[in-house]
């Protein structure tokens, strides 16, 4: 609203993504050694934590790392942890390998590098030591029940299956969410998941405001986000009454159809001249 009003913009595009990491609200999530996969990968790839103290960002993974989740980001986090010196890296996932959402090649590469997979395992608490550091992950065994809304079989807790899993670091890789501040500070209409609600033209509930990418669809690919940006740009031009130069000319016909020696028949009444 401020950009359209006080700042004088005629249209606004929102492409902020959905980068807020999800957690499970388990007891112990405030302990030292609990972080998201986003934070882990950012520290390593952008801030060069693996080269500490040559660079200022420490990491301190410890010897045993537990990564909760089994998507592509989880695979990245596990392989990076192993390369940064962890002795053991474990994947904690509540379903089986069949339901694993990661790409097959990502899973294959993680197995090749020595990642240990704990299928049908779900965390219920993170345990800490007297200094406030992670020491273990309390888990329960699961079994698969009936399919849920996603079509995958729902995991069900096996009674009396609780056990403690030693860990120095716990990494969450269970997806991301949109930044809740958007809904708290604007009148944009959101869907039930908290993402910006748009029509087919990517127009939001506020006139002149368009959105696209993960902030609309949820976590997806860069290609889809780029496509949304192009679509929204065309919609903004229509909204502002700007003629899209890409639509002025008819598409080139295939072959020589409609031409005379390769010259469009519509040009027969014109003479080509060379300016000197």
C-alpha positions in Angstrom: 0.0 0.0 0.0 2.8 2.4 0.8 4.6 1.8 -2.5 1.3 2.5 -4.5 0.4 5.5 -2.3 3.2 7.4 -0.8 6.0 6.3 -3.1 3.9 6.8 -6.3 4.4 3.5 -8.1 1.7 2.5 -10.5 2.2 -1.3 -10.1 4.1 -3.6 -7.8 5.3 -7.2 -8.2 6.0 -9.3 -5.2 8.5 -12.1 -5.6 9.9 -12.6 -2.1 9.8 -16.4 -2.2 9.0 -18.6 0.8 12.2 -18.9 2.6 11.1 -19.2 6.3 12.2 -22.7 7.4 9.7 -24.9 9.1 10.2 -26.5 12.5 8.2 -29.1 14.4 7.8 -27.2 17.7 9.5 -30.1 19.6 10.8 -29.6 23.1 14.5 -28.7 22.9 14.5 -26.8 19.6 16.1 -23.8 21.3 19.3 -25.8 22.2 22.6 -25.0 20.7 23.2 -27.2 17.7 19.6 -27.0 16.2 19.4 -25.2 12.9 17.6 -25.3 9.6 19.1 -26.7 6.4 18.8 -23.2 4.9 21.0 -21.8 7.6 23.5 -24.7 7.3 23.8 -24.4 3.5 24.0 -20.6 3.7 26.8 -20.7 6.3 28.8 -23.2 4.2 28.2 -22.0 0.7 28.0 -18.2 1.1 29.9 -17.6 4.3 32.5 -20.4 3.9 32.0 -21.8 7.4 34.0 -24.9 6.3 37.1 -22.7 6.1 36.8 -21.3 9.6 38.9 -19.6 11.1 40.2 -18.3 7.8 36.6 -16.9 7.5 34.6 -15.5 10.4 31.6 -17.9 10.4 31.9 -20.9 12.7 29.8 -24.0 12.3 30.7 -26.7 14.9 28.7 -29.6 13.6 30.3 -32.2 15.9 30.7 -35.9 15.0 27.1 -37.0 14.7 24.6 -35.1 12.6 20.9 -35.9 12.3 18.9 -34.4 9.4 15.1 -34.4 9.7 13.5 -34.8 6.3 14.2 -36.6 3.0 13.8 -34.1 0.3 16.4 -32.6 -2.1 17.4 -30.0 0.4 17.9 -32.7 3.1 20.2 -34.6 0.7 22.2 -31.4 0.2 22.5 -30.8 3.9 23.6 -34.4 4.7 26.2 -34.5 2.0 27.6 -31.1 3.0 27.8 -32.2 6.6 29.7 -35.3 5.7 32.2 -33.3 3.6 32.7 -30.9 6.5 34.0 -33.6 8.7 31.1 -35.3 10.5 31.8 -38.9 11.3 28.2 -40.0 10.9 25.3 -38.3 9.2 21.8 -39.8 9.6 18.6 -39.1 7.7 15.5 -39.2 10.0 12.3 -39.8 8.0 8.9 -40.9 9.1 8.0 -42.8 6.0 9.9 -45.3 3.8 12.3 -44.9 0.9 9.3 -45.5 -1.5 7.7 -42.2 -0.2 10.9 -40.3 -0.1 10.3 -37.0 -1.9 13.9 -36.5 -3.1 14.9 -37.1 -6.7 16.1 -40.7 -7.2 19.6 -39.5 -8.3 19.9 -37.3 -5.2 19.0 -40.3 -2.9 21.5 -42.5 -4.8 24.3 -40.0 -4.5 23.7 -39.6 -0.8 23.8 -43.4 -0.3 27.0 -43.6 -2.3 28.6 -41.0 0.0 27.8 -43.0 3.1 24.7 -41.3 4.5 22.7 -43.6 6.9 19.0 -43.6 6.4 16.6 -44.2 9.3 13.3 -44.9 7.6 10.0 -45.0 9.6 11.5 -42.9 12.3 10.0 -39.7 13.8 11.6 -37.3 16.3 9.5 -36.3 19.3 12.1 -34.4 21.5 15.6 -32.9 21.3 17.6 -33.7 24.4 20.4 -31.4 25.7 23.3 -31.5 28.1 24.0 -29.2 31.1 25.6 -26.6 28.9 22.6 -26.3 26.7 24.0 -28.2 23.7 22.3 -31.0 21.8 23.2 -34.5 23.0 20.5 -36.7 21.5 17.3 -36.9 19.5 14.4 -38.9 21.0 12.5 -40.7 18.4 9.7 -43.2 17.9 9.3 -46.0 15.3 6.5 -45.7 12.7 4.5 -47.9 10.5 2.4 -46.9 7.4 -1.3 -46.7 7.6 -3.9 -45.4 5.1 -3.1 -42.8 2.4 -3.4 -39.1 3.4 -4.4 -36.1 1.2 -1.1 -36.3 -0.6 -1.7 -39.9 -1.7 1.1 -41.2 0.5 0.4 -43.7 3.3 0.2 -41.9 6.6 2.8 -42.8 9.2 1.4 -44.2 12.5 3.4 -44.4 15.8 4.2 -47.9 17.0 3.3 -47.9 20.8 6.3 -48.4 23.1 8.9 -47.8 20.4 10.6 -44.7 21.8 14.4 -44.6 21.8 17.2 -42.1 22.0 19.5 -41.3 19.1 22.8 -39.7 19.9 23.5 -36.5 18.0 25.6 -33.4 18.2 23.7 -31.4 15.6 20.1 -31.6 14.5 19.2 -30.1 11.1 15.6 -29.4 10.0 14.9 -29.9 6.3 11.1 -30.3 6.2 10.3 -27.4 3.9 9.8 -23.7 4.0 6.9 -21.3 4.6 6.1 -17.7 3.5 7.2 -14.9 5.7 4.2 -14.2 7.9 5.0 -10.5 8.0 3.3 -10.1 4.6 -0.1 -11.0 6.0 0.5 -9.0 9.2 1.5 -5.7 7.5 -0.7 -5.6 4.4 -4.2 -6.2 3.2 -3.2 -8.9 0.7 -5.5 -11.8 0.7 -3.7 -15.1 1.6 -4.7 -18.7 1.0 -5.1 -21.2 3.9 -1.4 -22.0 3.8 -0.4 -18.4 4.1 0.7 -17.8 0.5 -0.5 -14.9 -1.5 -3.7 -15.6 -3.4 -3.7 -14.6 -7.1 -5.9 -15.0 -10.1 -4.8 -16.5 -13.4 -3.1 -13.3 -14.4 -1.2 -13.3 -11.1 -3.1 -10.3 -9.8 -3.5 -10.1 -6.0 -6.5 -8.8 -4.1 -5.0 -5.3 -4.2 -5.4 -3.5 -7.5 -2.0 -3.0 -9.2 -0.2 -5.6 -7.1 1.0 -8.8 -8.7 2.9 -11.7 -7.3 4.6 -14.9 -8.5 7.0 -17.6 -7.6 7.2 -19.5 -4.3 5.3 -16.8 -2.5 2.2 -17.9 -4.5 2.8 -21.6 -5.3 4.9 -22.7 -2.4 8.3 -24.2 -2.8 8.9 -25.0 -6.5 11.6 -24.7 -9.1 13.5 -21.6 -10.4 12.1 -22.3 -13.9 8.5 -22.0 -12.7 9.4 -18.8 -10.8 11.0 -17.3 -13.9 7.9 -18.2 -15.9 5.7 -16.5 -13.3 7.8 -13.3 -13.5 7.3 -13.1 -17.3 3.6 -13.8 -17.0 3.2 -11.2 -14.3 5.2 -8.6 -16.4 2.7 -9.1 -19.3 -0.2 -8.8 -16.9 1.2 -5.5 -15.5 1.6 -4.1 -19.0 -2.1 -4.9 -19.7 -3.1 -3.3 -16.4 -1.2 -0.1 -17.2 -2.4 0.0 -20.8 1.1 -0.4 -22.2 1.2 -2.2 -25.6 3.4 -5.2 -25.6 5.8 -4.8 -28.5 6.2 -8.5 -28.6 2.5 -8.8 -29.7 2.6 -6.2 -32.5 3.9 -8.5 -35.2 2.3 -11.6 -36.5 4.3 -14.8 -36.1 6.6 -15.7 -39.0 4.9 -18.3 -41.2 6.8 -21.5 -41.7 8.7 -22.1 -44.9 8.0 -19.8 -48.0 4.2 -19.9 -47.6 2.7 -16.4 -48.2 5.9 -15.0 -49.7 7.5 -14.4 -53.1 11.1 -15.5 -53.2 11.2 -15.2 -49.4 9.7 -11.7 -49.4 6.4 -11.2 -47.5 3.6 -10.5 -50.0 2.5 -7.6 -47.9 5.7 -5.9 -48.8 5.1 -5.9 -52.6 3.9 -2.3 -52.7 7.1 -1.1 -51.0 10.5 -0.4 -52.4 13.6 -1.3 -50.4 16.1 1.6 -50.5 19.6 1.8 -49.1 20.5 5.0 -47.1 24.0 6.4 -47.8 
